[in-house]
Amino acid sequence: MKAFYQGNILEENQINLLQENRSFLYGDGLFETITASGQQVKYLSYHLQRIREGLKILSIKASDFLEHEKMHQIINQLHVENKIENIYRIKLICWRSPGGTYSPTGSECETLVTVKNIDQPKIKTSKNVSFSESIKNTSSIFSKFKTTNALKYVLAGIEKNRKGLDDIIITDEKGNISECLISNIFWIKNDQWFTPSLETGCIEGTSRRVIFEETSERGINILEVKATKEDLLSADSIFSTNSSGIQHILSIDNCSFNTYKLIEDIYQPF
């Protein structure tokens, strides 16, 4: 597959990332995962807005490639040159240019864009879900962004696999519900919608933003809360969302929940 790196379209095996790469050495970067079909790139403006905001927090100058029109052209070129026919996933990664150690000497941005064929975003159900015991989220100035240091999610993923779970729910240090492994979580009780506050350290997902906008247009109010496990387990319905689709959570630690079908009309990744 061909990829975009610093102004050039190259075969992926031709891209030589230097040993001084700060994303590799220090996790000094951000990424976005975007879905597209043909020339339709889903929620591109939202993804670019979030990564530019994150780069500003990290004191990295956003490159010109992150302008909407330029990035759309880059993605379309990769779509054509890779002869992609179906839905595909775009990985946009930005990091600080080499120099320094914990105290960087530069603020320029390096940009890599890759594409990969994927299946149609899915609507799935998960029956075997539990809470992480090994990982706790912490709120910080960059916790709502997708950083290239994802160790907490790696370790939570290992715990999920070890326990044979369909998904795992991460709480914050005070025991408040924060997020699922790779998605934002929502729940409904007595027709009231809830989702964790960003103060719990969860990612501010693009799908989360879309759901807020779509539900607002329908007169549905979502409360951003700090909620306990007990609050979640008393819900009527629970689901999670990301760019890959929707997950209906039917059971957590032997507590059962109803499927909330309306979300399938409200949020459509593709």
LOLOVEX-282189 format. One record per residue (C-alpha): residue in one letter; x, y negated, z negated. Coordinates in steps of 0.5 Angstrom, whole numbers, plus 500, padded with zeros to 3 digits. Layout:
BEGIN
aXYZ ...
***
This chain:
BEGIN
m500500500 k502493501 a502488496 f503480495 y509478491 q512471491 g509468498 n511475502 i507481504 l511487502 e511495502 e510496494 n516500494 q520494497 i518490491 n524489487 l523486480 l529484477 q531487470 e531480467 n523480468 r520477462 s513481463 f517487462 l522485457 y517481453 g510482455 d511474457 g505474462 l498475464 f494479469 e487480472 t483486474 i478484480 t473488484 a472486492 s468489498 g471487504 q472479504 q467478498 v471478492 k467478486 y467472481 l474470483 s473463481 y472466474 h478470474 l483464476 q480460471 r481464466 i488466468 r490459469 e488457462 g492463459 l498461463 k497454460 i497457453 l503460454 s506454457 i507457464 k506453470 a501456474 s503457481 d500454488 f498461489 l493461484 e488456487 h482459490 e483458497 k490461497 m488467493 h482468497 q487468503 i492473500 i487478498 n483478505 q490479508 l492485503 h485488505 v486487512 e493490512 n492496508 k486497512 i481498506 e474500508 n471501501 i470497495 y477496492 r481493486 i485487485 k491487480 l493479479 i499479475 c503473473 w509472468 r514467467 s521466471 p527469468 g531466463 g533466456 t530471451 y525470445 s526462447 p525462454 t529457459 g524456464 s516455465 e515457473 c510462474 e512469478 t506472482 l504479484 v498482487 t496489489 v490492491 k487499490 n481503493 i476505488 d469508487 q463504487 p463501480 k459506476 i453506471 k455511466 t453514459 s457515453 k455520448 n461521444 v464514441 s467512435 f471507431 s479506432 e482508425 s489506428 i488499431 k485493428 n484486433 t487480430 s485473433 s490468436 i491463441 f492468446 s487474444 k482472449 f486473455 k489479458 t496479457 t502484459 n503486452 a497491451 l500496446 k494496441 y490498447 v495504449 l495506442 a487506441 g487510448 i492515445 e487515439 k481516443 n484522447 r486525441 k479525438 g476527445 l472521445 d468518451 d470511448 i473508442 i470501438 i476497436 t474492429 d478486427 e482486420 k476485416 g472491419 n468486424 i466489431 s470487436 e470491443 c471497446 l477500449 i477496456 s470493455 n466488452 i460491447 f453488446 w447491442 i440489442 k436490435 n428488435 d429484442 q435480440 w442480443 f448480440 t456481442 p462480438 s465473437 l471471440 e474470433 t474478432 g480478437 c476481443 i478479450 e473474453 g471478459 t469476466 s463480466 r461478459 r461471461 v457473467 i452476462 f451470458 e450466464 e445471467 t441472461 s441465459 e437464466 r432469464 g431466457 i435471453 n439468448 i445472446 l448471439 e456471438 v457474431 k461477426 a458484425 t460490421 k459497423 e453498419 d450492423 l452496430 l449502428 s442499426 a442497433 d436499438 s441499444 i448499445 f452498452 s459495454 t461492461 n467490465 s469490472 s468497473 g461497471 i456498465 q457504460 h450505456 i453508449 l448513447 s451515440 i456513435 d458518430 n452522430 c447515430 s443515437 f441509441 n436508447 t438506454 y437499455 k436499463 l434492464 i442490463 e443494470 d438488473 i442483470 y449485471 q451488478 p459488479 f457490486 
***
